[in-house]
């Protein structure tokens, strides 16, 4: 009888290994926000040690604040008015009082709205600053090295970037504009040339390039250097993708359903692009260590195609493999990664523009042992009963991180069989 059971186990194990896709994230939990959410950012807005969410609502002219309960779940939204068609948001301490303020870019009235935090996570009425035409993205950093946080915008319709220097009290000097090229839609700030100041890179959607503006050390920038990307780069991110100590560039390409990786040569110049396919029309990209192996992976929000977040895992050398597609709501515009439940791994949140929701995906890297549904520290018949309820009744503790013992991304009778073999024969799961 044991021999027959072992044969069944081997057959199931083979089938599971052929279809295995590591369960990296729990099923998504969605939260209502305003109309047509366009951008999401995670930051501790109320000072309680947990990351909250702020979302721009494109068609409602508001932002939504969702406070973290402490477990990676979120309270109902609180809305604040901003400018017309808010499309991008960044949280940072602008006035030096120790709490996180907000910068929101409004593409229809060509402004940035600054909302000061009152110290407990509520926000004062906005102050607006005029930008170039159609500021698609705002990015915050200390550009002139004085200890205060400045910001930049990428202005799609005036083909420029605007730099705003913080006076020191959370107000800003008149902008300085730098000429870019056609349709700069996205901006990112980092030290790309290794000289200890913050440079600027923007993605130019219509000419399929990124432009690097080098900081002279005082918050002014040199003329741009352009590098080719895939078709329609609409999102740009900087990170050390190949682990060599300098900042590389990656773009999400809207017109070629791909991402482009440009490796830093060590001096702030970049090699020719390497392209990797994504799951659809790539609109937003974020680099983070999603699988816990110490390098930067990529999360890509795909507007069309399969309306998904595609996870591309880093092979360790800055090349990437397509791991999984995570289903989200309709028309996911923005994706952000952070440790939302404070357990030490990187979670995901995405905006669903057509559903007026955000969806949170908690990571499975830190979780109770596979199959231990009652979190007792060992596998028992109780775990089998709990899993039966999950698979056939849909009730109980059915978190995929624990109950998907076949690691195929869903709960099926095969999970019950594997659980039985583990409990009674001591067999191992295909993944753990």
N, C-alpha and C positions, 0 to 999 in steps of 0.2 A: 504493500500500500504506500509506503514511504517512497519507493522507487517511482511509482506512478505520479505521486505528488511532485517529486523533484523534476520529472520530465515535463509536467505541466508548467512548473515554475520556469524551466529553461526556455520553453516555447514563448511564454509570456514575456520573459526578460528580453529575448531576442526581438520580439515585436516592439516592445517599449523602447529598446535601444535604437531601432530603426526610425522611430518617430519622435525621439526625444527632443524637446526644446525646453531648456532649463526654465523653471518657473521663477523668473526674476521678480515679478510684481504681482501683488494681489489684484483681484478684480477692482476696477475703478469705482470710486464713489463720487457722484456728481453733486454739485451745489449750484443753486440759482444765483445768478448775478444780474447785471443790467442787460440792456438790449445790445446785441452784437458785440460781445467781448472780444477785444483785439490783442491785449497784452496782459501778462501776469508776472508778478514779481513777489518773491518771498523774503520777508524781513521781520525781525522782532519789533513790532510797532508799539506795543504797550509795555515793554520792559519786563515781561514775566519769564523770559528765557526760552520761549517757544516762538517758532517762525509763523507769522501770520501771512495772509495773502492780500495783495492789492491788485485789482483788475480794472483796466480801462474799458469803458462801454462806449463803443464808437458811435452808435446811433442815438444814445440817450444823453450824451454830453455829461457823463458822470464817471466817477470811479467807485468801485465797491470794495469795502474793507471786510474781510472775513477773519475773525479772531480764532486762533488755534486753541482748542480745549486742553492741549497738553499731550494728546495721544495721536496727533495727526488727523483728527477730525475737526470740523470747523463750525462755528456759530453762523447764524443767518447774517446776511450782508447788512452793512450800513453804508449808505451812499452819500457822496459829496459832489457838489457841482464843480465842473472845471470848464475848460474852453470847448469850442465846437469840434466835434470829431476827435476825441482823444484816442491816440493810437499806440502810445508807448509810455512806460512808467519806470522810474528808478527811485529807490529809497536810499537816503544817505543823511548824515547829520550835517546840515548846511550851516547852522548857527552856533555850533560848538557847545550845545547844552546837554549832550549825551543821549539824546533820543533821535529817532529816525524821522526825517522829514521826507517829502515827496516832490519829485519833479515829473510833470506830465506834459507830453508834447501833443499839441492840438493842430491837426493838419489843415482844418478848414479856416481857422482864423490866424494861422501863422504865429502861434505863441507857445511859450512854455509857461505852465502854471506851477508855481511853487506853493505848496501847502505845508505850513509849519505845524509840527506836532506839539500838543499842549503838555506833553510829558507822560500821559497815561494812554496814548493811542487814539486820541481824538484830534481832529485837525481844524485849524483856524481857516477862515476864508482865504481864498487864493490870491496871490499876487502874480500878475502876468508880465512876461518879457517878450518883446517882439523878436522873431527869428527871421530866417530866410523863408522862402515860399515852400509850404508843405513839409514841415519838419516830421519826417517819418520815424525817427528814433532819437531818443535822448540817452546819453551815457555820462556818468558822473565819475570824476577822478580829480586828484590834486594835480593840476596841470603845471603849475608854476612853482611847486615845492615849498609853499609857505605854510603848509599844514591845514589849509582850508580846502573844502571840496568845491571844485568848479564843475562845469558841464559843457558838453558839446551836443550839437544837433546835426543830423544829416538832412539837408533840404532838397527834396527830390525835384521840385519844379523850378528852383532857381539854380540848380546844379552847383551847390556850394555846401560848405560846412560852416557852422557858426560856433564860435568859442566864447563862453561867458566866464569871466574871472570873478571869483567870490571876493568881495571887499573885506570880508572877515566877520561880518555879523549876519550872514545869510542873505544879504542883498548882493546884487551883481552889477558890475560895470557894463557899459554899452558893449554890445557884441563886436567881435572882429570876425569878418567873413573871409574864407579862403576858397578860391575857385576849385571846383571838382570837375567831374565830367558828367555824362548823361545819367540822370535819375539815380543819385546816391540815396539808397533806401535804408541802409543799416550802418551803424557805427560801433566800433569797439576800441577801447583804450588800453594799452599795455606798453611795457618797455620792450620793443621789438629789436632795437639795435644794441641793447646791453650797456647803455651809458647812464643808467639810473634815473632817467626821466621818462615821462609817459608820452608815448607816441600815439598816433591816431590812424586807424584804418577804416575805410568805408567801402561798401559794396555798391557797385554801379550796375544797376539792373539792365539797362538798355544797351550797354556796350560790352557786357560780359567781362568785367574787370574788377579788381580791387585796387584802391589807391592807398598808399602809405604816405602819411605826413609825419616827418620826423620833428620831434620837439628840440628846440635849441637850448633847452634847460630852463628857460624863463617863462614858458607857456606860450611862446609863439612858434610857428611851424614853417618848415621849409616847403618849397613846391613839391608836389606829389610825385611819387614813382608808381607806375601802373603795372599790374601783373594780370595775365589772362586767367579766367576761371571757366567753368561750364556756363551754359546758356542761362541768362537771367538770374544772376546772383542777387538774392533778396535779403539774405541774412548772413552775418559774418561773426565769427568768434575766434578769439585768440587763446591758445594754450600750448604747453609743451607736449606735443602729441607723440614725439619719438624719443622722449626721455633724455635728450642731449643737453638740457639746461637752457635752451632759448625758446622763444615764443613763436610757434607756428601759426598758420592761418587756415581756417576751414570755412567754406561757404555752403549755404543751402541754395540750390539752383532751381528756380521755379519753372523754367522752360525746358529743362532737360531731365527732370526727375532724378537728380543726382546731387552728390556733395563733392566739392573739390578741396583737396588737401594741398597746401603749399608749404613746403618745409623751409624753415629758416636756415640760411647758409652760415649763420653765426654772427653776421654783421648787420642784420636787418634787411638784407636782400633775400630773395626767395627763388627756389627752384621751380621748374615747370610743374604744373598741377598734376595730381593723380586723382582720377574720378572714380567714385563708387556709386552704384545705383541705390536709390532709396525706394520707398514703397509707393510713391506717387509724386504729386507736384510739391516739391520741397519748399516750405515757406518760412520755417523757423528752425534754427539749429542751436544746440547747447552741448558743451563738452563737460563731462563729469565722469568720475570713476563709478560706473553703474554696476559692475560685476565684482568689485572689491579686490581686484588684483593689482592695484597700485598704479595703473595708467589711465589715461583719459579715453573714455568711450564717447560715442555720439548718440544723441537723441534728436530725431528729425520729425517735425510736424508736417504731415502731408495733407494739403488742402483737398486735393481731388484724388481719384484712384480709389484707394480703399479706406479713406478717412482714418488714418492711423498715426501712431507714433512708431517710427522705425528705430530699432536699436542696432547700431553698428558697433561691434566690439573691437577694441584695439588688440592687434596681435602682439603688442609690446614694442614694435618698432615704428609705429606711426602709420602702418597699413591696417586695413579694416576688413572685417568679415560681417556679413549680414546675419544677425542672430534671430531676431523675432520682430513681428509687427504686432503692436498692441492696439486693439480697436478702441476708438474714442467716439465722441459725438460727431455731429455734422460740421464740416468745415473747420477743422482745428487750425487756428492761425498761429498760436504761440505755445512754446513748451519751455518749462523751467525746471531745473533740478536742484534739490536741497534736502537736507535731513529734516523732514517735516514732523516726524514722530520721535525725534531725539534718541534714536536707538543706535546711531553710529553709521548708518548706511544712507545712500542717496535715493530719495524718492522722486517722483515726477508729478507735475501738474500741467494740464493743458487747457487752453480756452477753446470752447466749441461755439463758433461764431453764430451758426444758424440755430443753435439750441438755447442760447443765452445761459450757458452753464460753464463751469470749470469742472474738470474731472481730476481727482487725485488718485495716484497709484502708489501705494506704499510698497517699499522694497521687501523682498523675502530673504535678503542675505542674513539678517539677524532675526531669528525666530526659534520657537521650540523645535525639537527634533522631528523629522519627518515621521508621520504616522502616530505621533504621541498627541492625540486630539484632546486628552484630558490633562496634558501638561504634568503628568505624574513622574516623569523621568524614566519610564520604562514602557514597553509595549505589552498590553494586556488585552484580554477579551473585551474589556470595556471600550478600548479604542476601536475594536472591530464593530461593536454595536453603534458607537457614535458615527463611524464612517458609513455604515449601512444607512443610518438616518440621513446623512448628507447626500449619498448617492441616490437613494430611492425616494426619500421624502423631502429633501431639500431643507431639513431642519437641523439645528445644532451648530456647533463650532466648525464651520465648513471653509475656513480660510484655506486658500489654495497652497499657501506656503507650507502648511502642515498636512493637509489631507490629500493633495495631488501626489501620491507616492509613486505613480508611474511617470511623473514629470512630462506629461504630454499636453499640459495646459488646460485640462478639463477633468471633471469627475465622472468616472464610468465604472461599470462592474469590474473592470480589470484592476482598479485600485483596491477593491474589496478583496479580490483573490490575492494580490500581492501582500495586503495587510494580514490576511489569514496565514500565508506562508511565512511571513516574518514573525508572527506571534507564536505559531506552533512548531515551525521548523528552524527558526532563527535565520531565515534567509535575508539577504540584503536587498535594499531597494535600488533601482537603477541609478538614482541620484540621492544625495543626502545634503 
